[in-house]
Amino acid sequence: MQQRYVGASGLRVSSLALGTMTWGRDTDEHEAREQLAAFLQAGGTLVDTADGYGDGMAEELIGGLLPGLAPREDVVLCTKAGLGSRAGAVDTSRRALLAALDTSLARLGTDYVDLWLVHAWSDDVPLDETLSALEWAVSTGRARYVGVCNYGGWQSARAATLAEVRGTTPLVAHQVEYSLLARQAESEVVGAAQALGLGLLAWSPLGRGVLTGKYRHGTPADSRAASPHLAAFVEHHLDDRSRRIVDAVVTAADGLGCSPAEIALAWVRDQPGVVAPVVGARTAAQLRGTLTSAEVHLPPEIRDALDEVSA
């Protein structure tokens, strides 16, 4: 799997990241082990999690599984803080962020994370205070690199610029939703990230699972859309526009002899500024079906057609 630098930093990661949002809830320990093993065997290095995923169970699973599968130095661990498991619970204060980081380190069974992100923007906490927590994490060795997640264009620009003015700890990454179904990041976020040296990590690059084509003829009983706590998350992309885009992806997949998921991942992986799509799966079999996207490269005419239908 290709390795890429994160933004303007010296941090190198695989061109696909393993997402763990469902670990500890929809993905049990057995499946988590199989996924992590398959990802590492495919050459993946970047494992993405957060303190709120599975109420902390995702981090605990990673911490328990990783020592038996790979040396710590061969894996790039990214976790996030500031967004609680309860909807709307955002706290980016220095107190909350640093407490969450220490808890994450204990769960992960490590002295440091390679990349630590503020999970959400807050209007209630001064940005200087939030950045001071990132600086402290790096200065004490608890985090190697830092960044933000789900910020708007002006928010990420303000944060990166203020971090530069402070002159201690630069931001190197911005994680944001980005797929053929969700291209809003292109209006401001992508340009800001490229101008300020932030590498983009694209979450939900398969359009919350819709771009796999699984919902073309209904809702599978074992899908996220059938899950009580994830149904609303998926339904956001079940509309007429999405159906047109999915049909185009399926047509491209048929023409190239690969899966719709491979097409969708290859598209977002090679968008300007993107370092790695963050791929989550319910099972190891599903994950293996997406890891092969690393070998898929879209012809210009296919990319142009997908750009047009999803614009």
C-alpha positions, -999 to 999 in steps of 0.1 A, spaced: 0 0 0 13 35 -9 27 56 19 20 94 20 31 123 40 4 140 61 2 176 50 34 196 54 47 172 81 72 144 81 45 119 93 40 91 68 9 70 67 -8 44 44 -31 57 17 -60 39 34 -68 42 71 -87 17 92 -117 32 109 -130 18 141 -162 38 148 -183 6 151 -158 -14 172 -172 -24 206 -208 -19 195 -215 -35 160 -181 -50 156 -170 -75 183 -135 -85 194 -132 -114 170 -142 -93 139 -120 -64 152 -90 -88 154 -96 -101 119 -100 -66 105 -68 -53 121 -48 -83 110 -61 -80 74 -54 -43 73 -18 -47 86 -11 -76 63 -22 -54 33 4 -28 43 -19 -5 62 -4 16 90 -29 43 100 -56 32 125 -82 58 133 -103 59 165 -117 83 191 -124 84 228 -161 83 222 -163 53 198 -182 25 215 -180 45 247 -143 38 248 -145 2 238 -129 8 204 -97 21 220 -97 -8 245 -100 -33 216 -71 -17 198 -50 -16 229 -57 -53 236 -53 -65 200 -24 -45 187 5 -60 207 -2 -95 193 -3 -83 157 24 -57 151 52 -37 169 39 -4 182 64 16 160 49 0 129 15 14 135 3 51 133 -24 55 159 -48 84 155 -74 93 181 -97 122 188 -112 140 218 -137 168 225 -169 151 212 -187 129 237 -207 98 229 -239 117 238 -252 137 208 -243 173 210 -218 169 238 -189 190 228 -162 201 252 -129 214 238 -116 229 271 -81 222 281 -94 202 311 -116 180 291 -92 174 262 -62 165 284 -83 142 306 -96 125 275 -61 120 261 -48 104 293 -78 81 293 -72 72 256 -36 64 263 -45 41 291 -71 23 269 -47 20 240 -19 7 262 6 32 249 26 62 261 18 83 230 -5 86 200 10 95 166 -18 119 157 -43 135 181 -73 155 167 -98 179 182 -130 161 172 -153 191 168 -153 229 168 -167 247 198 -180 283 200 -180 281 238 -142 276 244 -115 301 233 -95 286 205 -63 296 223 -73 273 251 -80 244 228 -46 249 210 -28 251 244 -40 215 251 -26 204 217 7 221 225 9 205 259 2 170 245 31 174 220 56 190 244 50 162 270 54 134 244 18 122 246 11 131 210 36 133 181 14 154 158 -19 172 161 -48 184 140 -86 190 139 -117 172 127 -150 184 113 -140 221 112 -154 244 86 -131 262 62 -127 294 81 -125 275 114 -96 253 102 -79 284 87 -82 303 119 -69 274 140 -39 266 117 -30 303 115 -33 309 152 -12 278 158 14 292 135 14 325 152 19 308 186 50 292 170 51 260 190 29 232 176 17 233 140 -15 216 129 -8 189 103 -42 172 96 -79 178 92 -104 149 92 -136 157 74 -164 139 57 -156 135 19 -170 113 -7 -188 113 -40 -220 119 -20 -205 145 3 -184 170 -16 -191 201 6 -155 201 18 -145 213 -17 -161 247 -12 -137 259 15 -120 231 35 -99 216 8 -85 249 -3 -78 260 32 -61 227 40 -38 228 10 -29 264 16 -21 258 53 -3 224 50 -31 203 65 -34 167 51 -70 157 46 -83 124 61 -116 116 45 -141 100 68 -171 80 54 -155 79 19 -181 53 9 -210 77 16 -219 61 49 -220 27 31 -244 39 3 -217 39 -24 -212 2 -21 -246 -2 -38 -261 -23 -10 -291 0 -7 -301 0 -44 -329 -25 -39 -338 -19 -2 -323 -20 32 -304 -52 41 -312 -65 76 -276 -65 86 -267 -31 73 -261 2 92 -294 16 79 -312 -12 97 -294 -5 130 -314 17 155 -284 39 164 -271 43 128 -302 45 107 -304 83 107 -267 84 99 -272 65 67 -306 78 57 -290 112 51 -276 98 18 -307 79 7 -322 103 -18 -326 107 -56 -293 125 -61 -275 97 -43 -292 70 -64 -280 87 -96 -244 88 -82 -246 52 -71 -258 41 -105 -229 59 -121 -204 42 -97 -219 8 -104 -217 14 -142 -180 24 -138 -173 -7 -116 -189 -30 -142 -168 -14 -169 -135 -17 -150 -142 -52 -135 -141 -41 -99 -165 -33 -71 -184 0 -65 -166 4 -32 -132 2 -50 -144 29 -75 -156 52 -47 -125 48 -26 -101 53 -56 -120 85 -65 -117 102 -30 -81 88 -24 -68 107 -54 -86 140 -48 -63 170 -43 -51 173 -7 -64 139 5 -39 117 24 -61 87 31 -98 77 32 -108 63 65 -125 30 58 -147 13 83 -164 -21 80 -187 -43 100 -169 -75 91 -134 -85 80 -148 -98 47 -162 -64 40 -129 -48 48 -109 -71 26 -133 -61 -3 -122 -25 2 -85 -29 8 -80 -40 -29 -89 -4 -39 -53 4 -33 -46 -12 -67 -74 6 -85 -66 37 -106 -94 55 -124 -90 65 -161 -95 102 -166 -128 97 -185 -143 77 -156 -131 103 -131 -146 131 -152 -179 113 -155 -181 108 -117 -171 144 -111 -200 156 -133 -227 134 -119 -218 142 -83 -211 179 -87 
